[in-house]
């Protein structure tokens, strides 16, 4: 399978998407699905999914969230990110979503339309956050296969 970007960027991409969702949902109090829709509508998801270096490694996750909000609302939030010592479920959802998108080469829009929403991913956190990524891939593939 051909990926949109090299595996050497994958860790940065996963961390950045995780930080983006954590900041938007936990610090800025966005509804997870509302923010995910904004991510899709902003153009950032498309550029990220295609491996644009600015989005996968050039901006931090907080900067990604700010860019999404700016592109969809015309404003830039100024709330500082909270200092986290543990990874939140929201971070995990973005982190694993970035991996799934890279691994499958599906667009983020397609992934959501097939039923793998942020809410659905968050519901998998209690059982999968310590599991190998291959377990998430298997379950996510099942969700998508059911909807097609």
Order of alpha helices (4+ residues) and beta strands (2+ residues): alpha-alpha-alpha-alpha-alpha-alpha-alpha-alpha
